[in-house]
């Protein structure tokens, strides 16, 4: 997801989302990738190692 998409989905201010993304990247939870549709934006997602470690885990919300 892009920062703009996360802001739209969560109804959080852009500054809050930007701060959270930065902290999660520094902790190694998220990775930032190039967004080919719009080079001004980045795509954010869970690191592959985290996705592999959570396979089969059921989260209850």
PDB file of N, H, CA, C and O in Angstrom:
ATOM      1  N   UNK A   1       0.839  -1.178   0.000  1.00  0.00           N
ATOM      2  CA  UNK A   1       0.000   0.000   0.000  1.00  0.00           C
ATOM      3  C   UNK A   1       0.886   1.244   0.000  1.00  0.00           C
ATOM      4  O   UNK A   1       2.002   1.227   0.518  1.00  0.00           O
ATOM      5  N   UNK A   2       0.380   2.298  -0.577  1.00  0.00           N
ATOM      6  H   UNK A   2      -0.527   2.312  -0.998  1.00  0.00           H
ATOM      7  CA  UNK A   2       1.097   3.561  -0.530  1.00  0.00           C
ATOM      8  C   UNK A   2       0.712   4.306   0.744  1.00  0.00           C
ATOM      9  O   UNK A   2      -0.269   3.964   1.405  1.00  0.00           O
ATOM     10  N   UNK A   3       1.486   5.317   1.073  1.00  0.00           N
ATOM     11  H   UNK A   3       2.283   5.595   0.536  1.00  0.00           H
ATOM     12  CA  UNK A   3       1.172   6.125   2.257  1.00  0.00           C
ATOM     13  C   UNK A   3      -0.211   6.763   2.098  1.00  0.00           C
ATOM     14  O   UNK A   3      -0.974   6.855   3.060  1.00  0.00           O
ATOM     15  N   UNK A   4      -0.518   7.193   0.905  1.00  0.00           N
ATOM     16  H   UNK A   4       0.102   7.119   0.123  1.00  0.00           H
ATOM     17  CA  UNK A   4      -1.813   7.824   0.637  1.00  0.00           C
ATOM     18  C   UNK A   4      -2.954   6.828   0.865  1.00  0.00           C
ATOM     19  O   UNK A   4      -3.983   7.188   1.436  1.00  0.00           O
ATOM     20  N   UNK A   5      -2.778   5.584   0.424  1.00  0.00           N
ATOM     21  H   UNK A   5      -1.942   5.291  -0.040  1.00  0.00           H
ATOM     22  CA  UNK A   5      -3.805   4.556   0.621  1.00  0.00           C
ATOM     23  C   UNK A   5      -3.986   4.242   2.103  1.00  0.00           C
ATOM     24  O   UNK A   5      -5.112   4.081   2.573  1.00  0.00           O
ATOM     25  N   UNK A   6      -2.888   4.155   2.831  1.00  0.00           N
ATOM     26  H   UNK A   6      -1.973   4.285   2.450  1.00  0.00           H
ATOM     27  CA  UNK A   6      -2.967   3.881   4.270  1.00  0.00           C
ATOM     28  C   UNK A   6      -3.696   5.017   4.978  1.00  0.00           C
ATOM     29  O   UNK A   6      -4.527   4.773   5.853  1.00  0.00           O
ATOM     30  N   UNK A   7      -3.391   6.247   4.606  1.00  0.00           N
ATOM     31  H   UNK A   7      -2.716   6.445   3.895  1.00  0.00           H
ATOM     32  CA  UNK A   7      -4.061   7.412   5.193  1.00  0.00           C
ATOM     33  C   UNK A   7      -5.561   7.361   4.919  1.00  0.00           C
ATOM     34  O   UNK A   7      -6.370   7.615   5.811  1.00  0.00           O
ATOM     35  N   UNK A   8      -5.919   7.038   3.705  1.00  0.00           N
ATOM     36  H   UNK A   8      -5.262   6.831   2.981  1.00  0.00           H
ATOM     37  CA  UNK A   8      -7.334   6.976   3.326  1.00  0.00           C
ATOM     38  C   UNK A   8      -8.066   5.846   4.061  1.00  0.00           C
ATOM     39  O   UNK A   8      -9.195   6.040   4.513  1.00  0.00           O
ATOM     40  N   UNK A   9      -7.446   4.682   4.184  1.00  0.00           N
ATOM     41  H   UNK A   9      -6.529   4.525   3.817  1.00  0.00           H
ATOM     42  CA  UNK A   9      -8.081   3.526   4.826  1.00  0.00           C
ATOM     43  C   UNK A   9      -8.217   3.680   6.340  1.00  0.00           C
ATOM     44  O   UNK A   9      -9.191   3.210   6.929  1.00  0.00           O
ATOM     45  N   UNK A  10      -7.246   4.335   6.966  1.00  0.00           N
ATOM     46  H   UNK A  10      -6.455   4.717   6.487  1.00  0.00           H
ATOM     47  CA  UNK A  10      -7.230   4.420   8.429  1.00  0.00           C
ATOM     48  C   UNK A  10      -7.809   5.719   8.975  1.00  0.00           C
ATOM     49  O   UNK A  10      -8.045   5.833  10.178  1.00  0.00           O
ATOM     50  N   UNK A  11      -8.037   6.690   8.115  1.00  0.00           N
ATOM     51  H   UNK A  11      -7.846   6.598   7.138  1.00  0.00           H
ATOM     52  CA  UNK A  11      -8.527   8.018   8.527  1.00  0.00           C
ATOM     53  C   UNK A  11      -7.553   8.721   9.469  1.00  0.00           C
ATOM     54  O   UNK A  11      -7.956   9.595  10.237  1.00  0.00           O
ATOM     55  N   UNK A  12      -6.288   8.349   9.416  1.00  0.00           N
ATOM     56  H   UNK A  12      -5.961   7.640   8.792  1.00  0.00           H
ATOM     57  CA  UNK A  12      -5.263   9.007  10.221  1.00  0.00           C
ATOM     58  C   UNK A  12      -4.652  10.150   9.417  1.00  0.00           C
ATOM     59  O   UNK A  12      -4.625  10.099   8.188  1.00  0.00           O
ATOM     60  N   UNK A  13      -4.163  11.175  10.103  1.00  0.00           N
ATOM     61  H   UNK A  13      -4.185  11.216  11.102  1.00  0.00           H
ATOM     62  CA  UNK A  13      -3.507  12.274   9.387  1.00  0.00           C
ATOM     63  C   UNK A  13      -2.236  11.782   8.681  1.00  0.00           C
ATOM     64  O   UNK A  13      -1.565  10.879   9.180  1.00  0.00           O
ATOM     65  N   UNK A  14      -1.905  12.365   7.535  1.00  0.00           N
ATOM     66  H   UNK A  14      -2.450  13.098   7.129  1.00  0.00           H
ATOM     67  CA  UNK A  14      -0.703  11.954   6.798  1.00  0.00           C
ATOM     68  C   UNK A  14       0.568  11.999   7.645  1.00  0.00           C
ATOM     69  O   UNK A  14       1.432  11.132   7.514  1.00  0.00           O
ATOM     70  N   UNK A  15       0.685  12.994   8.499  1.00  0.00           N
ATOM     71  H   UNK A  15      -0.017  13.699   8.605  1.00  0.00           H
ATOM     72  CA  UNK A  15       1.884  13.104   9.334  1.00  0.00           C
ATOM     73  C   UNK A  15       2.006  11.914  10.288  1.00  0.00           C
ATOM     74  O   UNK A  15       3.106  11.405  10.506  1.00  0.00           O
ATOM     75  N   UNK A  16       0.887  11.470  10.855  1.00  0.00           N
ATOM     76  H   UNK A  16      -0.006  11.883  10.678  1.00  0.00           H
ATOM     77  CA  UNK A  16       0.887  10.320  11.761  1.00  0.00           C
ATOM     78  C   UNK A  16       1.288   9.054  11.018  1.00  0.00           C
ATOM     79  O   UNK A  16       2.083   8.260  11.520  1.00  0.00           O
ATOM     80  N   UNK A  17       0.738   8.867   9.825  1.00  0.00           N
ATOM     81  H   UNK A  17       0.092   9.512   9.417  1.00  0.00           H
ATOM     82  CA  UNK A  17       1.066   7.691   9.016  1.00  0.00           C
ATOM     83  C   UNK A  17       2.540   7.712   8.632  1.00  0.00           C
ATOM     84  O   UNK A  17       3.213   6.684   8.710  1.00  0.00           O
ATOM     85  N   UNK A  18       3.044   8.859   8.223  1.00  0.00           N
ATOM     86  H   UNK A  18       2.497   9.694   8.159  1.00  0.00           H
ATOM     87  CA  UNK A  18       4.456   8.989   7.841  1.00  0.00           C
ATOM     88  C   UNK A  18       5.366   8.636   9.016  1.00  0.00           C
ATOM     89  O   UNK A  18       6.361   7.933   8.840  1.00  0.00           O
ATOM     90  N   UNK A  19       5.029   9.121  10.211  1.00  0.00           N
ATOM     91  H   UNK A  19       4.220   9.692  10.354  1.00  0.00           H
ATOM     92  CA  UNK A  19       5.814   8.842  11.410  1.00  0.00           C
ATOM     93  C   UNK A  19       5.785   7.343  11.740  1.00  0.00           C
ATOM     94  O   UNK A  19       6.820   6.752  12.047  1.00  0.00           O
ATOM     95  N   UNK A  20       4.600   6.740  11.674  1.00  0.00           N
ATOM     96  H   UNK A  20       3.760   7.221  11.424  1.00  0.00           H
ATOM     97  CA  UNK A  20       4.467   5.312  11.977  1.00  0.00           C
ATOM     98  C   UNK A  20       5.236   4.461  10.969  1.00  0.00           C
ATOM     99  O   UNK A  20       5.907   3.503  11.352  1.00  0.00           O
ATOM    100  N   UNK A  21       5.143   4.801   9.689  1.00  0.00           N
ATOM    101  H   UNK A  21       4.597   5.580   9.377  1.00  0.00           H
ATOM    102  CA  UNK A  21       5.868   4.049   8.661  1.00  0.00           C
ATOM    103  C   UNK A  21       7.370   4.134   8.887  1.00  0.00           C
ATOM    104  O   UNK A  21       8.078   3.136   8.748  1.00  0.00           O
ATOM    105  N   UNK A  22       7.854   5.304   9.232  1.00  0.00           N
ATOM    106  H   UNK A  22       7.279   6.114   9.345  1.00  0.00           H
ATOM    107  CA  UNK A  22       9.282   5.490   9.492  1.00  0.00           C
ATOM    108  C   UNK A  22       9.733   4.630  10.669  1.00  0.00           C
ATOM    109  O   UNK A  22      10.778   3.984  10.597  1.00  0.00           O
ATOM    110  N   UNK A  23       8.963   4.618  11.742  1.00  0.00           N
ATOM    111  H   UNK A  23       8.114   5.143  11.800  1.00  0.00           H
ATOM    112  CA  UNK A  23       9.325   3.810  12.921  1.00  0.00           C
ATOM    113  C   UNK A  23       9.300   2.319  12.604  1.00  0.00           C
ATOM    114  O   UNK A  23      10.191   1.582  13.024  1.00  0.00           O
ATOM    115  N   UNK A  24       8.287   1.871  11.866  1.00  0.00           N
ATOM    116  H   UNK A  24       7.563   2.470  11.525  1.00  0.00           H
ATOM    117  CA  UNK A  24       8.188   0.454  11.516  1.00  0.00           C
ATOM    118  C   UNK A  24       9.313   0.031  10.571  1.00  0.00           C
ATOM    119  O   UNK A  24       9.794  -1.099  10.653  1.00  0.00           O
ATOM    120  N   UNK A  25       9.738   0.928   9.673  1.00  0.00           N
ATOM    121  H   UNK A  25       9.347   1.846   9.605  1.00  0.00           H
ATOM    122  CA  UNK A  25      10.883   0.628   8.795  1.00  0.00           C
ATOM    123  C   UNK A  25      12.158   0.496   9.614  1.00  0.00           C
ATOM    124  O   UNK A  25      12.945  -0.424   9.393  1.00  0.00           O
ATOM    125  N   UNK A  26      12.367   1.407  10.557  1.00  0.00           N
ATOM    126  H   UNK A  26      11.727   2.155  10.736  1.00  0.00           H
ATOM    127  CA  UNK A  26      13.575   1.373  11.384  1.00  0.00           C
ATOM    128  C   UNK A  26      13.639   0.123  12.249  1.00  0.00           C
ATOM    129  O   UNK A  26      14.729  -0.369  12.540  1.00  0.00           O
ATOM    130  N   UNK A  27      12.486  -0.401  12.666  1.00  0.00           N
ATOM    131  H   UNK A  27      11.600  -0.001  12.430  1.00  0.00           H
ATOM    132  CA  UNK A  27      12.446  -1.616  13.478  1.00  0.00           C
ATOM    133  C   UNK A  27      12.535  -2.883  12.624  1.00  0.00           C
ATOM    134  O   UNK A  27      12.598  -3.991  13.158  1.00  0.00           O
ATOM    135  N   UNK A  28      12.540  -2.719  11.306  1.00  0.00           N
ATOM    136  H   UNK A  28      12.488  -1.819  10.872  1.00  0.00           H
ATOM    137  CA  UNK A  28      12.674  -3.866  10.414  1.00  0.00           C
ATOM    138  C   UNK A  28      11.381  -4.622  10.178  1.00  0.00           C
ATOM    139  O   UNK A  28      11.411  -5.770   9.737  1.00  0.00           O
ATOM    140  N   UNK A  29      10.250  -4.000  10.463  1.00  0.00           N
ATOM    141  H   UNK A  29      10.226  -3.067  10.822  1.00  0.00           H
ATOM    142  CA  UNK A  29       8.959  -4.660  10.285  1.00  0.00           C
ATOM    143  C   UNK A  29       8.426  -4.445   8.873  1.00  0.00           C
ATOM    144  O   UNK A  29       7.856  -5.354   8.269  1.00  0.00           O
ATOM    145  N   UNK A  30       8.617  -3.245   8.357  1.00  0.00           N
ATOM    146  H   UNK A  30       9.080  -2.507   8.847  1.00  0.00           H
ATOM    147  CA  UNK A  30       8.149  -2.907   7.013  1.00  0.00           C
ATOM    148  C   UNK A  30       9.316  -2.767   6.059  1.00  0.00           C
ATOM    149  O   UNK A  30      10.444  -2.477   6.456  1.00  0.00           O
ATOM    150  N   UNK A  31       9.012  -2.983   4.792  1.00  0.00           N
ATOM    151  H   UNK A  31       8.095  -3.219   4.469  1.00  0.00           H
ATOM    152  CA  UNK A  31       9.989  -2.655   3.769  1.00  0.00           C
ATOM    153  C   UNK A  31       9.330  -1.703   2.773  1.00  0.00           C
ATOM    154  O   UNK A  31       8.124  -1.757   2.533  1.00  0.00           O
ATOM    155  N   UNK A  32      10.145  -0.846   2.214  1.00  0.00           N
ATOM    156  H   UNK A  32      11.125  -0.802   2.409  1.00  0.00           H
ATOM    157  CA  UNK A  32       9.681   0.160   1.265  1.00  0.00           C
ATOM    158  C   UNK A  32      10.144  -0.253  -0.124  1.00  0.00           C
ATOM    159  O   UNK A  32      11.314  -0.579  -0.326  1.00  0.00           O
ATOM    160  N   UNK A  33       9.227  -0.238  -1.075  1.00  0.00           N
ATOM    161  H   UNK A  33       8.276   0.027  -0.912  1.00  0.00           H
ATOM    162  CA  UNK A  33       9.553  -0.633  -2.438  1.00  0.00           C
ATOM    163  C   UNK A  33       9.182   0.470  -3.423  1.00  0.00           C
ATOM    164  O   UNK A  33       8.371   1.349  -3.132  1.00  0.00           O
ATOM    165  N   UNK A  34       9.800   0.394  -4.590  1.00  0.00           N
ATOM    166  H   UNK A  34      10.459  -0.320  -4.827  1.00  0.00           H
ATOM    167  CA  UNK A  34       9.528   1.354  -5.664  1.00  0.00           C
ATOM    168  C   UNK A  34       8.130   1.104  -6.223  1.00  0.00           C
ATOM    169  O   UNK A  34       7.745  -0.043  -6.452  1.00  0.00           O
ATOM    170  N   UNK A  35       7.382   2.168  -6.440  1.00  0.00           N
ATOM    171  H   UNK A  35       7.695   3.099  -6.254  1.00  0.00           H
ATOM    172  CA  UNK A  35       6.032   2.083  -6.994  1.00  0.00           C
ATOM    173  C   UNK A  35       6.096   2.491  -8.463  1.00  0.00           C
ATOM    174  O   UNK A  35       6.237   3.673  -8.775  1.00  0.00           O
ATOM    175  N   UNK A  36       5.993   1.519  -9.359  1.00  0.00           N
ATOM    176  H   UNK A  36       5.878   0.559  -9.105  1.00  0.00           H
ATOM    177  CA  UNK A  36       6.178   1.770 -10.785  1.00  0.00           C
ATOM    178  C   UNK A  36       5.088   2.646 -11.399  1.00  0.00           C
ATOM    179  O   UNK A  36       5.344   3.351 -12.375  1.00  0.00           O
ATOM    180  N   UNK A  37       3.879   2.611 -10.841  1.00  0.00           N
ATOM    181  H   UNK A  37       3.672   2.038 -10.049  1.00  0.00           H
ATOM    182  CA  UNK A  37       2.795   3.433 -11.393  1.00  0.00           C
ATOM    183  C   UNK A  37       3.008   4.917 -11.134  1.00  0.00           C
ATOM    184  O   UNK A  37       2.589   5.756 -11.931  1.00  0.00           O
ATOM    185  N   UNK A  38       3.660   5.244 -10.015  1.00  0.00           N
ATOM    186  H   UNK A  38       4.000   4.562  -9.368  1.00  0.00           H
ATOM    187  CA  UNK A  38       3.893   6.648  -9.659  1.00  0.00           C
ATOM    188  C   UNK A  38       5.194   6.729  -8.873  1.00  0.00           C
ATOM    189  O   UNK A  38       5.231   6.410  -7.685  1.00  0.00           O
ATOM    190  N   UNK A  39       6.254   7.153  -9.537  1.00  0.00           N
ATOM    191  H   UNK A  39       6.224   7.412 -10.502  1.00  0.00           H
ATOM    192  CA  UNK A  39       7.584   7.172  -8.918  1.00  0.00           C
ATOM    193  C   UNK A  39       7.690   8.143  -7.748  1.00  0.00           C
ATOM    194  O   UNK A  39       8.667   8.100  -7.000  1.00  0.00           O
ATOM    195  N   UNK A  40       6.703   9.014  -7.578  1.00  0.00           N
ATOM    196  H   UNK A  40       5.909   9.049  -8.186  1.00  0.00           H
ATOM    197  CA  UNK A  40       6.725   9.945  -6.438  1.00  0.00           C
ATOM    198  C   UNK A  40       6.314   9.264  -5.140  1.00  0.00           C
ATOM    199  O   UNK A  40       6.536   9.803  -4.056  1.00  0.00           O
ATOM    200  N   UNK A  41       5.718   8.085  -5.248  1.00  0.00           N
ATOM    201  H   UNK A  41       5.538   7.647  -6.129  1.00  0.00           H
ATOM    202  CA  UNK A  41       5.241   7.364  -4.077  1.00  0.00           C
ATOM    203  C   UNK A  41       6.033   6.077  -3.893  1.00  0.00           C
ATOM    204  O   UNK A  41       6.729   5.616  -4.797  1.00  0.00           O
ATOM    205  N   UNK A  42       5.908   5.512  -2.699  1.00  0.00           N
ATOM    206  H   UNK A  42       5.343   5.887  -1.964  1.00  0.00           H
ATOM    207  CA  UNK A  42       6.534   4.225  -2.393  1.00  0.00           C
ATOM    208  C   UNK A  42       5.456   3.245  -1.962  1.00  0.00           C
ATOM    209  O   UNK A  42       4.386   3.640  -1.497  1.00  0.00           O
ATOM    210  N   UNK A  43       5.752   1.969  -2.122  1.00  0.00           N
ATOM    211  H   UNK A  43       6.621   1.648  -2.500  1.00  0.00           H
ATOM    212  CA  UNK A  43       4.873   0.917  -1.623  1.00  0.00           C
ATOM    213  C   UNK A  43       5.440   0.402  -0.310  1.00  0.00           C
ATOM    214  O   UNK A  43       6.653   0.238  -0.177  1.00  0.00           O
ATOM    215  N   UNK A  44       4.586   0.151   0.643  1.00  0.00           N
ATOM    216  H   UNK A  44       3.600   0.284   0.535  1.00  0.00           H
ATOM    217  CA  UNK A  44       5.003  -0.361   1.941  1.00  0.00           C
ATOM    218  C   UNK A  44       4.335  -1.701   2.178  1.00  0.00           C
ATOM    219  O   UNK A  44       3.165  -1.892   1.845  1.00  0.00           O
ATOM    220  N   UNK A  45       5.085  -2.626   2.757  1.00  0.00           N
ATOM    221  H   UNK A  45       6.035  -2.471   3.028  1.00  0.00           H
ATOM    222  CA  UNK A  45       4.545  -3.939   3.074  1.00  0.00           C
ATOM    223  C   UNK A  45       5.385  -4.617   4.128  1.00  0.00           C
ATOM    224  O   UNK A  45       6.493  -4.177   4.436  1.00  0.00           O
ATOM    225  N   UNK A  46       4.850  -5.699   4.681  1.00  0.00           N
ATOM    226  H   UNK A  46       3.951  -6.056   4.431  1.00  0.00           H
ATOM    227  CA  UNK A  46       5.603  -6.468   5.666  1.00  0.00           C
ATOM    228  C   UNK A  46       6.828  -7.081   5.020  1.00  0.00           C
ATOM    229  O   UNK A  46       6.806  -7.458   3.848  1.00  0.00           O
ATOM    230  N   UNK A  47       7.890  -7.176   5.789  1.00  0.00           N
ATOM    231  H   UNK A  47       7.908  -6.869   6.741  1.00  0.00           H
ATOM    232  CA  UNK A  47       9.097  -7.843   5.291  1.00  0.00           C
ATOM    233  C   UNK A  47       8.760  -9.304   5.018  1.00  0.00           C
ATOM    234  O   UNK A  47       7.974  -9.905   5.750  1.00  0.00           O
ATOM    235  N   UNK A  48       9.339  -9.873   3.987  1.00  0.00           N
ATOM    236  H   UNK A  48       9.978  -9.385   3.393  1.00  0.00           H
ATOM    237  CA  UNK A  48       9.059 -11.259   3.609  1.00  0.00           C
ATOM    238  C   UNK A  48       9.316 -12.229   4.744  1.00  0.00           C
ATOM    239  O   UNK A  48       8.574 -13.198   4.902  1.00  0.00           O
ATOM    240  N   UNK A  49      10.352 -11.994   5.541  1.00  0.00           N
ATOM    241  H   UNK A  49      10.955 -11.207   5.412  1.00  0.00           H
ATOM    242  CA  UNK A  49      10.659 -12.901   6.647  1.00  0.00           C
ATOM    243  C   UNK A  49       9.532 -12.913   7.671  1.00  0.00           C
ATOM    244  O   UNK A  49       9.261 -13.952   8.272  1.00  0.00           O
ATOM    245  N   UNK A  50       8.873 -11.786   7.879  1.00  0.00           N
ATOM    246  H   UNK A  50       9.093 -10.941   7.391  1.00  0.00           H
ATOM    247  CA  UNK A  50       7.754 -11.735   8.818  1.00  0.00           C
ATOM    248  C   UNK A  50       6.542 -12.459   8.270  1.00  0.00           C
ATOM    249  O   UNK A  50       5.820 -13.118   9.016  1.00  0.00           O
ATOM    250  N   UNK A  51       6.315 -12.342   6.979  1.00  0.00           N
ATOM    251  H   UNK A  51       6.902 -11.806   6.373  1.00  0.00           H
ATOM    252  CA  UNK A  51       5.188 -13.027   6.359  1.00  0.00           C
ATOM    253  C   UNK A  51       5.385 -14.534   6.472  1.00  0.00           C
ATOM    254  O   UNK A  51       4.442 -15.257   6.791  1.00  0.00           O
ATOM    255  N   UNK A  52       6.595 -15.014   6.215  1.00  0.00           N
ATOM    256  H   UNK A  52       7.362 -14.426   5.955  1.00  0.00           H
ATOM    257  CA  UNK A  52       6.886 -16.445   6.308  1.00  0.00           C
ATOM    258  C   UNK A  52       6.695 -16.961   7.730  1.00  0.00           C
ATOM    259  O   UNK A  52       6.202 -18.072   7.923  1.00  0.00           O
ATOM    260  N   UNK A  53       7.081 -16.167   8.728  1.00  0.00           N
ATOM    261  H   UNK A  53       7.482 -15.264   8.571  1.00  0.00           H
ATOM    262  CA  UNK A  53       6.970 -16.592  10.125  1.00  0.00           C
ATOM    263  C   UNK A  53       5.537 -16.628  10.627  1.00  0.00           C
ATOM    264  O   UNK A  53       5.267 -17.277  11.637  1.00  0.00           O
ATOM    265  N   UNK A  54       4.614 -15.958   9.962  1.00  0.00           N
ATOM    266  H   UNK A  54       4.834 -15.430   9.141  1.00  0.00           H
ATOM    267  CA  UNK A  54       3.233 -15.906  10.441  1.00  0.00           C
ATOM    268  C   UNK A  54       2.295 -16.810   9.652  1.00  0.00           C
ATOM    269  O   UNK A  54       1.088 -16.791   9.893  1.00  0.00           O
ATOM    270  N   UNK A  55       2.811 -17.593   8.726  1.00  0.00           N
ATOM    271  H   UNK A  55       3.791 -17.608   8.531  1.00  0.00           H
ATOM    272  CA  UNK A  55       1.947 -18.507   7.979  1.00  0.00           C
ATOM    273  C   UNK A  55       1.340 -19.524   8.937  1.00  0.00           C
ATOM    274  O   UNK A  55       2.038 -20.120   9.757  1.00  0.00           O
ATOM    275  N   UNK A  56       0.042 -19.709   8.821  1.00  0.00           N
ATOM    276  H   UNK A  56      -0.525 -19.225   8.155  1.00  0.00           H
ATOM    277  CA  UNK A  56      -0.660 -20.655   9.675  1.00  0.00           C
ATOM    278  C   UNK A  56      -1.111 -20.066  10.996  1.00  0.00           C
ATOM    279  O   UNK A  56      -1.818 -20.729  11.754  1.00  0.00           O
ATOM    280  N   UNK A  57      -0.720 -18.840  11.289  1.00  0.00           N
ATOM    281  H   UNK A  57      -0.145 -18.302  10.672  1.00  0.00           H
ATOM    282  CA  UNK A  57      -1.128 -18.189  12.531  1.00  0.00           C
ATOM    283  C   UNK A  57      -2.458 -17.493  12.286  1.00  0.00           C
ATOM    284  O   UNK A  57      -2.625 -16.785  11.293  1.00  0.00           O
ATOM    285  N   UNK A  58      -3.403 -17.698  13.200  1.00  0.00           N
ATOM    286  H   UNK A  58      -3.268 -18.272  14.007  1.00  0.00           H
ATOM    287  CA  UNK A  58      -4.715 -17.079  13.076  1.00  0.00           C
ATOM    288  C   UNK A  58      -4.784 -15.898  14.031  1.00  0.00           C
ATOM    289  O   UNK A  58      -4.528 -16.039  15.226  1.00  0.00           O
ATOM    290  N   UNK A  59      -5.129 -14.740  13.500  1.00  0.00           N
ATOM    291  H   UNK A  59      -5.337 -14.626  12.529  1.00  0.00           H
ATOM    292  CA  UNK A  59      -5.265 -13.539  14.316  1.00  0.00           C
ATOM    293  C   UNK A  59      -6.738 -13.275  14.567  1.00  0.00           C
ATOM    294  O   UNK A  59      -7.544 -13.293  13.637  1.00  0.00           O
ATOM    295  N   UNK A  60      -7.087 -13.034  15.803  1.00  0.00           N
ATOM    296  H   UNK A  60      -6.432 -13.019  16.559  1.00  0.00           H
ATOM    297  CA  UNK A  60      -8.464 -12.704  16.158  1.00  0.00           C
ATOM    298  C   UNK A  60      -8.550 -11.220  16.454  1.00  0.00           C
ATOM    299  O   UNK A  60      -7.786 -10.688  17.260  1.00  0.00           O
ATOM    300  N   UNK A  61      -9.480 -10.563  15.800  1.00  0.00           N
ATOM    301  H   UNK A  61     -10.101 -10.994  15.145  1.00  0.00           H
ATOM    302  CA  UNK A  61      -9.651  -9.116  16.002  1.00  0.00           C
ATOM    303  C   UNK A  61     -11.004  -8.864  16.608  1.00  0.00           C
ATOM    304  O   UNK A  61     -11.361  -7.714  16.864  1.00  0.00           O
TER     305      UNK A  61
END
